[in-house]
Every structure is written in structure tokens, then in C-alpha cells.
Amino acid sequence: MASDRHQRPATGLPAPAEPALPDDVLATYPQLRRVGAKLPLRDYIRELWRRREFAITVPLGELRAQNQDTSLGQLWNLLNPLFLIAIYYFIFGFVLGVEGRRGVEDYLPFLIVGVITFNYTRSAMQSGARMIVKNRRLVQSINFPRAILPISSIVSETISQLYALPVMLILLLLTNLTDSVVIPTWYWLLLPLILVIQALFNLGLAMTVGRFAFHFRDVQNFMPYALRLWFYMSGVLIPITEELIANDTLRFILQLNPAWSIIEISRDALLYQMAVGWKWGLAGGWTVLLLIGGFLYFRQAENEYGRV
Amino acid sequence: MSELAIAPPQAPEEPTVIADRLDVTYRIYADSQPKLRKLFVGEKQQREYREVHAVKGLSFATEAGEAVGIIGHNGSGKSTLLRAIAGLVPSTGGQVYASAIPVLLGVAAALEPDISGRRNIYLGGTALGITREELDERFNDIVEFAGLEEFIDLPLRAFSSGMRSRLQFAIATARTPEILMVDEALSTGDGEFKDRSDARIREMIGEAGTVFLVSHSLKSITDVCTRALWLDHGELIADGDPVKVADAYQDHVDRLKAADRAKRKRKKQKQQEQQGSDGPDSAGT
């Protein structure tokens, strides 16, 4: 739509004088910087570090605000996965009879670790997709390195996961009341390391999805389906083993899935007292790849996020 | 009223902000229309957004110690201009140069209504890149300046809009920014606070800062500013002494109002005439 021509109002004042600018403004005035120029990587990271308080304060404030309204508040974050575990256990373990097959002798603990671990990545991806649109006003009012937004949404999800993990461990121990056997071992100490890996993985994911959802708003509508598909493909409900997935190529592709490798190293450490090198390598490799790639991809559009 | 000649171009001496043919166009989507549809439907779909050419090739330079008021009708591009200078909205043409990162008085966006004023000072301050230690140091000044000593531990939603804008102003100017941009915020405070914020702005100008002030109140512009820009549909109409520019703008507004009144009067007359001739007309056809 061509904007209609407007008549310049008569002022009776001299027309505004255009400043006489030299050809190379920056060379003539060394104190000036081009607004919107990309900060060098080092400065960008330093600016991020200077605002670390902000990245932590925002999610804390949000969580606190959430708590104030409902009596069960934060508890719902724990109740949701519990209900999911109960439903999946009933359908897959009981009705379809996955329990007892090779690789899933103890289905309930298997399911608990899978659901709680995947849930962290799921909610990180969801909040990553929302963050730019949700914080539009903030982006249009304050200059800060935009990567603060995905970082703070991951901080927020990580705090929720810090509540969920002890509950998960208690649940695992409680399964001993059934005929499952879960023994706490030194391998449980790998859990914090796994959390760090998953947090960084989620951050890379949030930055990637964040920019993508900024360009294509409808990503948010696809998200539930994409997440559901990913959930089923990540071996949360059934183990990705030769017994259940006979096709070698398909199994190989499913095992390349980063969510699967993170869930696997958690199960190995918590349930099977082992740490398998190639699974850790896979999880670590994906994390490094996504974190660096996601950061570069997100930063490339740094100055665009304020677009109305 | 006689000099209509274009003033000779001058090279800035010690510029703090230079806008060089700055152009901002943005799109307003009619709806949150799915853009992915393009992939399926192809290019020949109908347009679902409107392009707004908000700032049209503006050039100006400001020097240290200037307070620049920006006036113009609603939608003339004042706020977009501020946001583009601050690098918050991407420009679509031209360049902006600045001697420091401009701080837009917009901390409101960072504040959380459900947490206390005290914690909001830290929240807004850290968003602006002020460290916690620095905020500890200036905390009392901020509270005192905002005049919120008794209320600082209440949640922000309990504050009146005036209290909120006072807190905002206090946070944004806690660490004197080199370039400050104020968008209509001063009008919300009461008279006493307005004096204090005006004094603060003058102090900044004295410290060789640069202040941009967008306001519909011509009085606040002529009170504080040393220079005024008049924007009309994204174009720079006048640039100069705030009193002269404000007077010219006021004249323009008065003329528009008079023209509008005349138009409405004519319309009314026409309607009356039509009503008078209604009977014979319908009989004729």
C-alpha cells in the first residue's frame, strides 16, 4: 500500500539544515560508533556477563509471581510429569505389556527417568519459541545482548528441573516397593554433570528455535506436534533396541537423536550402574554443535529482534 | 517569518549522535498470519501486511550538551526515530552514529508488577547493565529521587502510574547516561516531580550529555530543550530554536483545527441541504 502523499506543513521557518558530513564519518569523529553494528564476539560475551544478574533475576521473579497465584503453584510442574508417568505406565507397561521384555525388565524406573529427562528439554524448547514475541516490549525498550533472553528462559527451566530431579530420585527409590530394584550408587553423582550437558544442549536448542520462531510465527503452532513426534522417537516409552526395532538403519537413525543419548546416559547412570563412552560422546557432541551453531544463528539476527 | 532560505550546511564539531539519511520502514501484519504459507501457496498470494514508512531519510547531528525535543502529530515517527537511534528497531536505510549506547527511558518494560519496588530497582538496573554493587551504592539515591521511601517494599502493582514513572526515571538516570531518550514519560509525574526530573535533565546537559525528549506537551519541550525537531509523517519539517519551532507547530495545529471545523461545518450544511431536498428528489426518480 503506497502511503498517501502529505503536504509538508508551512512553517515560516528556514528548512532544516542537513549537517555537512564527511565521507568517512567514523574516521573524522573517532568517538562515534555505528549504531546497530555487530559487537565483536568478545565484547558481546562481556556484555552478557555484565548482565548475568538480569538473566537470573527475571526468571526468579517470574517463578515467584507464578507461585503467588495458585496454592499448588510450583507443585504443578511436578504433578504434570507424575500424571504422565502414571498414564504411560498403565498403557504401555500394563495394557500393551512392554514390561518384562529384554531391556525393560523394570519398566517403571525406565519410564520415570525418560519422562522427567525429556520433560526438561520439551519445556525449554517451548519457552525458547515464545521468548522473543513475549519479550517484544523489553527488546524494543532496552539495549542488551539479545542472547540474554534464551539464557534466562533456560535458567528458569533449569530451576524447575532442579525441583524435579530430587523428586525423580525419590520416585526411583520408591519403586523398590514394587518388584523393581533401584540401588543408589556412585554413578548417581554423574547426574549434575548430565544436567549441565542437558542445560547447554537446551540453550542451543532455545536459541535456534527462538530465532526460527521469530521469523516464522507459526512455528509455535507446530511445536506440540513436533515435540510429540520427538518424544515418541526418543525412546522415552520403549527402548530403542534390536528386540523392538529390528531394522538396523532405522535404529541407527533413532539413536543419532540427541534427546535419546541424553536420556540414555541418565538411565545408564541411575539404573544400570554404567557410563557408555559412545553415548556420552554423542550427547556431548550434539551439545557442542547445537550450542555453537545456535548461538551464531541467533546472534546473526541480533538487531532484527526489535522489528515490530 | 521571512527567512525561507535553506540554512548553509555545517559540519558538526563534536557530535554525539549523527543520523545520516536514516530511513525506517516496518511491516504491520494484519494478523499473526502464517508466513510458512508462502512455501505452499507460492508467491502470488495477496498481501497480508501493511508497510509503514515511519522515518523518511532524516539527517541531523547533535552536539554534546544539547537537549533535543521532538514534536509532531501522533504517528509522525517520533517514537520510531528514538528507537532507531537507540538501535532498538532496525533501520532500513542510512546510518546512525552515536558516541555511546543511547539509553531509552523504557525500563518499565523490564519491571515486574508482582515483585517489590526494591527488587525492581535491581531488575531494571541490571537490565541497563548496571552492576549489583553499583546499585547497592546508589540504591538510596534512587529511592529518594523517586520519592518512594515508604513504598519501596510494596509490589509494583500497588504503585500509582505516577509513582511508577518516577521510579522508572530514577532507575534510568541512576548512572548518568551519556545519551538519554525520554518518550512522553515526564507527563505522568506530578508537578513537583516534573521540576526534579527537569533539573536532572539540565544537570545531564551540563555534564555534556545529550538528551532526546519526545512529548506532546510543548511546554515541557520549551522548558527543558535547547533545540527542537518537528516531524511530520516521518519527514523533518523544522529544526532549530525550541520556542520558534513550537510556535510554528502550534500555528500549524491551530490551522488544522480551523480547517477541520470548517470541513465539519460544510458537511453539516450539505446534510441539511440534502435533507431539505430529499422529498422532491425521491419523487423525481
Boltz contact constraints between the chains, C-beta under 6 A:
constraints:
  - contact:
      token1: [A, 1]
      token2: [B, 50]
      max_distance: 6.0
  - contact:
      token1: [A, 3]
      token2: [B, 53]
      max_distance: 6.0
  - contact:
      token1: [A, 6]
      token2: [B, 233]
      max_distance: 6.0
  - contact:
      token1: [A, 9]
      token2: [B, 232]
      max_distance: 6.0
  - contact:
      token1: [A, 9]
      token2: [B, 237]
      max_distance: 6.0
  - contact:
      token1: [A, 9]
      token2: [B, 252]
      max_distance: 6.0
  - contact:
      token1: [A, 11]
      token2: [B, 237]
      max_distance: 6.0
  - contact:
      token1: [A, 11]
      token2: [B, 238]
      max_distance: 6.0
  - contact:
      token1: [A, 11]
      token2: [B, 248]
      max_distance: 6.0
  - contact:
      token1: [A, 12]
      token2: [B, 1]
      max_distance: 6.0
  - contact:
      token1: [A, 12]
      token2: [B, 248]
      max_distance: 6.0
  - contact:
      token1: [A, 13]
      token2: [B, 238]
      max_distance: 6.0
  - contact:
      token1: [A, 13]
      token2: [B, 248]
      max_distance: 6.0
  - contact:
      token1: [A, 14]
      token2: [B, 3]
      max_distance: 6.0
  - contact:
      token1: [A, 14]
      token2: [B, 7]
      max_distance: 6.0
  - contact:
      token1: [A, 15]
      token2: [B, 6]
      max_distance: 6.0
  - contact:
      token1: [A, 16]
      token2: [B, 236]
      max_distance: 6.0
  - contact:
      token1: [A, 16]
      token2: [B, 238]
      max_distance: 6.0
  - contact:
      token1: [A, 16]
      token2: [B, 239]
      max_distance: 6.0
  - contact:
      token1: [A, 17]
      token2: [B, 7]
      max_distance: 6.0
  - contact:
      token1: [A, 17]
      token2: [B, 9]
      max_distance: 6.0
  - contact:
      token1: [A, 18]
      token2: [B, 9]
      max_distance: 6.0
  - contact:
      token1: [A, 18]
      token2: [B, 59]
      max_distance: 6.0
  - contact:
      token1: [A, 19]
      token2: [B, 12]
      max_distance: 6.0
  - contact:
      token1: [A, 19]
      token2: [B, 61]
      max_distance: 6.0
  - contact:
      token1: [A, 20]
      token2: [B, 9]
      max_distance: 6.0
  - contact:
      token1: [A, 20]
      token2: [B, 10]
      max_distance: 6.0
  - contact:
      token1: [A, 20]
      token2: [B, 11]
      max_distance: 6.0
  - contact:
      token1: [A, 21]
      token2: [B, 20]
      max_distance: 6.0
  - contact:
      token1: [A, 25]
      token2: [B, 97]
      max_distance: 6.0
  - contact:
      token1: [A, 29]
      token2: [B, 15]
      max_distance: 6.0
  - contact:
      token1: [A, 31]
      token2: [B, 99]
      max_distance: 6.0
  - contact:
      token1: [A, 32]
      token2: [B, 97]
      max_distance: 6.0
  - contact:
      token1: [A, 32]
      token2: [B, 99]
      max_distance: 6.0
  - contact:
      token1: [A, 34]
      token2: [B, 97]
      max_distance: 6.0
  - contact:
      token1: [A, 35]
      token2: [B, 87]
      max_distance: 6.0
  - contact:
      token1: [A, 35]
      token2: [B, 96]
      max_distance: 6.0
  - contact:
      token1: [A, 35]
      token2: [B, 98]
      max_distance: 6.0
  - contact:
      token1: [A, 36]
      token2: [B, 87]
      max_distance: 6.0
  - contact:
      token1: [A, 50]
      token2: [B, 129]
      max_distance: 6.0
  - contact:
      token1: [A, 51]
      token2: [B, 129]
      max_distance: 6.0
  - contact:
      token1: [A, 53]
      token2: [B, 126]
      max_distance: 6.0
  - contact:
      token1: [A, 53]
      token2: [B, 132]
      max_distance: 6.0
  - contact:
      token1: [A, 54]
      token2: [B, 126]
      max_distance: 6.0
  - contact:
      token1: [A, 54]
      token2: [B, 127]
      max_distance: 6.0
  - contact:
      token1: [A, 57]
      token2: [B, 123]
      max_distance: 6.0
  - contact:
      token1: [A, 61]
      token2: [B, 112]
      max_distance: 6.0
  - contact:
      token1: [A, 61]
      token2: [B, 115]
      max_distance: 6.0
  - contact:
      token1: [A, 65]
      token2: [B, 114]
      max_distance: 6.0
  - contact:
      token1: [A, 137]
      token2: [B, 109]
      max_distance: 6.0
  - contact:
      token1: [A, 138]
      token2: [B, 109]
      max_distance: 6.0
  - contact:
      token1: [A, 138]
      token2: [B, 110]
      max_distance: 6.0
  - contact:
      token1: [A, 140]
      token2: [B, 88]
      max_distance: 6.0
  - contact:
      token1: [A, 141]
      token2: [B, 104]
      max_distance: 6.0
  - contact:
      token1: [A, 141]
      token2: [B, 106]
      max_distance: 6.0
  - contact:
      token1: [A, 141]
      token2: [B, 109]
      max_distance: 6.0
  - contact:
      token1: [A, 142]
      token2: [B, 127]
      max_distance: 6.0
  - contact:
      token1: [A, 143]
      token2: [B, 101]
      max_distance: 6.0
  - contact:
      token1: [A, 216]
      token2: [B, 35]
      max_distance: 6.0
  - contact:
      token1: [A, 216]
      token2: [B, 36]
      max_distance: 6.0
  - contact:
      token1: [A, 217]
      token2: [B, 32]
      max_distance: 6.0
  - contact:
      token1: [A, 218]
      token2: [B, 34]
      max_distance: 6.0
  - contact:
      token1: [A, 218]
      token2: [B, 36]
      max_distance: 6.0
  - contact:
      token1: [A, 303]
      token2: [B, 90]
      max_distance: 6.0
  - contact:
      token1: [A, 304]
      token2: [B, 90]
      max_distance: 6.0
  - contact:
      token1: [A, 306]
      token2: [B, 88]
      max_distance: 6.0
  - contact:
      token1: [A, 306]
      token2: [B, 89]
      max_distance: 6.0
  - contact:
      token1: [A, 307]
      token2: [B, 90]
      max_distance: 6.0
  - contact:
      token1: [A, 308]
      token2: [B, 26]
      max_distance: 6.0
